[in-house]
């Protein structure tokens, strides 16, 4: 029999968790509201995740605040200022006004 144990496991060696990609489950449902908002947004937009980024950001922030994942700057996770993202050029090459400002009437 090998020195690794009955089922081939290496006994006595502690597993090392990966740096990213795996984090504790939310057993206490601390971020359920944020998760449900994000999933509802995905369903309502035909699963176009770029339209639900603000909900994704809120969910990740909730997880970080409750130590369910490592704290990181949101820019490292692909988030910039939401106003910058919402002001993409339109078909005429002009910038649209941010959602919280009224558009000019022609």
Order of alpha helices (4+ residues) and beta strands (2+ residues): alpha-alpha-alpha
